[in-house]
C-alpha cells in the first residue's frame, strides 16, 4: 500500500515496503 502526502507543494509517495522506498518532489 502506498500513501500520497502533499506538503507545501511537494508530493511524497510513501510505500510500506522494506525493500523499496520512493520519493517524488
PDB file of N, H, CA, C and O in Angstrom:
ATOM      1  N   UNK A   1       0.845  -1.199   0.000  1.00  0.00           N
ATOM      2  CA  UNK A   1       0.000   0.000   0.000  1.00  0.00           C
ATOM      3  C   UNK A   1       0.878   1.246   0.000  1.00  0.00           C
ATOM      4  O   UNK A   1       1.895   1.304   0.690  1.00  0.00           O
ATOM      5  N   UNK A   2       0.477   2.220  -0.769  1.00  0.00           N
ATOM      6  H   UNK A   2      -0.350   2.173  -1.330  1.00  0.00           H
ATOM      7  CA  UNK A   2       1.245   3.465  -0.841  1.00  0.00           C
ATOM      8  C   UNK A   2       0.382   4.636  -0.395  1.00  0.00           C
ATOM      9  O   UNK A   2      -0.827   4.661  -0.627  1.00  0.00           O
ATOM     10  N   UNK A   3       1.018   5.592   0.241  1.00  0.00           N
ATOM     11  H   UNK A   3       2.000   5.571   0.429  1.00  0.00           H
ATOM     12  CA  UNK A   3       0.312   6.799   0.667  1.00  0.00           C
ATOM     13  C   UNK A   3       0.873   8.002  -0.066  1.00  0.00           C
ATOM     14  O   UNK A   3       2.084   8.140  -0.233  1.00  0.00           O
ATOM     15  N   UNK A   4      -0.036   8.876  -0.502  1.00  0.00           N
ATOM     16  H   UNK A   4      -1.021   8.764  -0.367  1.00  0.00           H
ATOM     17  CA  UNK A   4       0.389  10.102  -1.174  1.00  0.00           C
ATOM     18  C   UNK A   4       0.117  11.276  -0.244  1.00  0.00           C
ATOM     19  O   UNK A   4      -1.029  11.553   0.108  1.00  0.00           O
ATOM     20  N   UNK A   5       1.181  11.955   0.147  1.00  0.00           N
ATOM     21  H   UNK A   5       2.112  11.730  -0.139  1.00  0.00           H
ATOM     22  CA  UNK A   5       1.059  13.079   1.066  1.00  0.00           C
ATOM     23  C   UNK A   5       1.538  14.349   0.378  1.00  0.00           C
ATOM     24  O   UNK A   5       2.627  14.389  -0.195  1.00  0.00           O
ATOM     25  N   UNK A   6       0.706  15.387   0.442  1.00  0.00           N
ATOM     26  H   UNK A   6      -0.179  15.355   0.907  1.00  0.00           H
ATOM     27  CA  UNK A   6       1.094  16.668  -0.148  1.00  0.00           C
ATOM     28  C   UNK A   6       1.438  17.647   0.959  1.00  0.00           C
ATOM     29  O   UNK A   6       0.623  17.927   1.838  1.00  0.00           O
ATOM     30  N   UNK A   7       2.673  18.168   0.903  1.00  0.00           N
ATOM     31  H   UNK A   7       3.335  17.941   0.189  1.00  0.00           H
ATOM     32  CA  UNK A   7       3.101  19.142   1.899  1.00  0.00           C
ATOM     33  C   UNK A   7       3.775  20.316   1.214  1.00  0.00           C
ATOM     34  O   UNK A   7       4.785  20.154   0.528  1.00  0.00           O
ATOM     35  N   UNK A   8       3.214  21.488   1.404  1.00  0.00           N
ATOM     36  H   UNK A   8       2.394  21.620   1.961  1.00  0.00           H
ATOM     37  CA  UNK A   8       3.798  22.734   0.885  1.00  0.00           C
ATOM     38  C   UNK A   8       4.163  22.612  -0.594  1.00  0.00           C
ATOM     39  O   UNK A   8       5.236  23.047  -1.014  1.00  0.00           O
ATOM     40  N   UNK A   9       3.279  22.028  -1.366  1.00  0.00           N
ATOM     41  H   UNK A   9       2.408  21.675  -1.026  1.00  0.00           H
ATOM     42  CA  UNK A   9       3.521  21.937  -2.804  1.00  0.00           C
ATOM     43  C   UNK A   9       4.381  20.753  -3.206  1.00  0.00           C
ATOM     44  O   UNK A   9       4.686  20.581  -4.386  1.00  0.00           O
ATOM     45  N   UNK A  10       4.777  19.932  -2.234  1.00  0.00           N
ATOM     46  H   UNK A  10       4.530  20.072  -1.275  1.00  0.00           H
ATOM     47  CA  UNK A  10       5.576  18.750  -2.558  1.00  0.00           C
ATOM     48  C   UNK A  10       4.716  17.501  -2.442  1.00  0.00           C
ATOM     49  O   UNK A  10       3.875  17.390  -1.550  1.00  0.00           O
ATOM     50  N   UNK A  11       4.936  16.581  -3.341  1.00  0.00           N
ATOM     51  H   UNK A  11       5.619  16.672  -4.065  1.00  0.00           H
ATOM     52  CA  UNK A  11       4.190  15.330  -3.310  1.00  0.00           C
ATOM     53  C   UNK A  11       5.128  14.201  -2.891  1.00  0.00           C
ATOM     54  O   UNK A  11       6.128  13.922  -3.553  1.00  0.00           O
ATOM     55  N   UNK A  12       4.782  13.563  -1.785  1.00  0.00           N
ATOM     56  H   UNK A  12       3.970  13.790  -1.248  1.00  0.00           H
ATOM     57  CA  UNK A  12       5.611  12.466  -1.316  1.00  0.00           C
ATOM     58  C   UNK A  12       4.847  11.159  -1.394  1.00  0.00           C
ATOM     59  O   UNK A  12       3.711  11.068  -0.930  1.00  0.00           O
ATOM     60  N   UNK A  13       5.478  10.136  -1.987  1.00  0.00           N
ATOM     61  H   UNK A  13       6.402  10.210  -2.363  1.00  0.00           H
ATOM     62  CA  UNK A  13       4.856   8.825  -2.072  1.00  0.00           C
ATOM     63  C   UNK A  13       5.573   7.880  -1.116  1.00  0.00           C
ATOM     64  O   UNK A  13       6.750   7.569  -1.298  1.00  0.00           O
ATOM     65  N   UNK A  14       4.853   7.431  -0.102  1.00  0.00           N
ATOM     66  H   UNK A  14       3.896   7.684   0.045  1.00  0.00           H
ATOM     67  CA  UNK A  14       5.451   6.538   0.879  1.00  0.00           C
ATOM     68  C   UNK A  14       4.807   5.162   0.763  1.00  0.00           C
ATOM     69  O   UNK A  14       3.602   5.008   0.966  1.00  0.00           O
ATOM     70  N   UNK A  15       5.627   4.162   0.434  1.00  0.00           N
ATOM     71  H   UNK A  15       6.606   4.287   0.269  1.00  0.00           H
ATOM     72  CA  UNK A  15       5.130   2.801   0.293  1.00  0.00           C
ATOM     73  C   UNK A  15       5.619   1.957   1.465  1.00  0.00           C
ATOM     74  O   UNK A  15       6.778   2.049   1.869  1.00  0.00           O
ATOM     75  N   UNK A  16       4.725   1.136   2.003  1.00  0.00           N
ATOM     76  H   UNK A  16       3.784   1.061   1.674  1.00  0.00           H
ATOM     77  CA  UNK A  16       5.100   0.274   3.111  1.00  0.00           C
ATOM     78  C   UNK A  16       5.735  -0.997   2.558  1.00  0.00           C
ATOM     79  O   UNK A  16       5.102  -2.050   2.477  1.00  0.00           O
ATOM     80  N   UNK A  17       7.003  -0.866   2.181  1.00  0.00           N
ATOM     81  H   UNK A  17       7.517  -0.010   2.246  1.00  0.00           H
ATOM     82  CA  UNK A  17       7.745  -1.985   1.635  1.00  0.00           C
ATOM     83  C   UNK A  17       9.194  -1.853   2.107  1.00  0.00           C
ATOM     84  O   UNK A  17       9.866  -0.885   1.752  1.00  0.00           O
ATOM     85  N   UNK A  18       9.683  -2.801   2.895  1.00  0.00           N
ATOM     86  H   UNK A  18       9.137  -3.588   3.184  1.00  0.00           H
ATOM     87  CA  UNK A  18      11.013  -2.685   3.495  1.00  0.00           C
ATOM     88  C   UNK A  18      12.144  -2.694   2.469  1.00  0.00           C
ATOM     89  O   UNK A  18      13.263  -2.286   2.780  1.00  0.00           O
ATOM     90  N   UNK A  19      11.867  -3.150   1.260  1.00  0.00           N
ATOM     91  H   UNK A  19      10.959  -3.482   1.007  1.00  0.00           H
ATOM     92  CA  UNK A  19      12.914  -3.234   0.249  1.00  0.00           C
ATOM     93  C   UNK A  19      12.862  -2.086  -0.743  1.00  0.00           C
ATOM     94  O   UNK A  19      13.789  -1.904  -1.532  1.00  0.00           O
ATOM     95  N   UNK A  20      11.779  -1.308  -0.710  1.00  0.00           N
ATOM     96  H   UNK A  20      11.026  -1.456  -0.069  1.00  0.00           H
ATOM     97  CA  UNK A  20      11.650  -0.254  -1.711  1.00  0.00           C
ATOM     98  C   UNK A  20      11.011   0.988  -1.104  1.00  0.00           C
ATOM     99  O   UNK A  20       9.923   0.930  -0.531  1.00  0.00           O
ATOM    100  N   UNK A  21      11.711   2.113  -1.244  1.00  0.00           N
ATOM    101  H   UNK A  21      12.594   2.159  -1.710  1.00  0.00           H
ATOM    102  CA  UNK A  21      11.146   3.385  -0.799  1.00  0.00           C
ATOM    103  C   UNK A  21      11.224   4.375  -1.949  1.00  0.00           C
ATOM    104  O   UNK A  21      12.250   4.488  -2.619  1.00  0.00           O
ATOM    105  N   UNK A  22      10.138   5.084  -2.167  1.00  0.00           N
ATOM    106  H   UNK A  22       9.304   4.993  -1.622  1.00  0.00           H
ATOM    107  CA  UNK A  22      10.106   6.001  -3.302  1.00  0.00           C
ATOM    108  C   UNK A  22       9.718   7.396  -2.841  1.00  0.00           C
ATOM    109  O   UNK A  22       8.803   7.573  -2.037  1.00  0.00           O
ATOM    110  N   UNK A  23      10.438   8.388  -3.373  1.00  0.00           N
ATOM    111  H   UNK A  23      11.180   8.244  -4.027  1.00  0.00           H
ATOM    112  CA  UNK A  23      10.126   9.779  -3.048  1.00  0.00           C
ATOM    113  C   UNK A  23       9.969  10.577  -4.324  1.00  0.00           C
ATOM    114  O   UNK A  23      10.755  10.441  -5.262  1.00  0.00           O
ATOM    115  N   UNK A  24       8.945  11.411  -4.348  1.00  0.00           N
ATOM    116  H   UNK A  24       8.307  11.522  -3.586  1.00  0.00           H
ATOM    117  CA  UNK A  24       8.759  12.284  -5.501  1.00  0.00           C
ATOM    118  C   UNK A  24       8.519  13.694  -5.002  1.00  0.00           C
ATOM    119  O   UNK A  24       7.628  13.918  -4.183  1.00  0.00           O
ATOM    120  N   UNK A  25       9.308  14.658  -5.489  1.00  0.00           N
ATOM    121  H   UNK A  25      10.032  14.476  -6.155  1.00  0.00           H
ATOM    122  CA  UNK A  25       9.167  16.036  -5.057  1.00  0.00           C
ATOM    123  C   UNK A  25       9.266  16.924  -6.251  1.00  0.00           C
ATOM    124  O   UNK A  25       9.173  18.145  -6.121  1.00  0.00           O
TER     125      UNK A  25
END
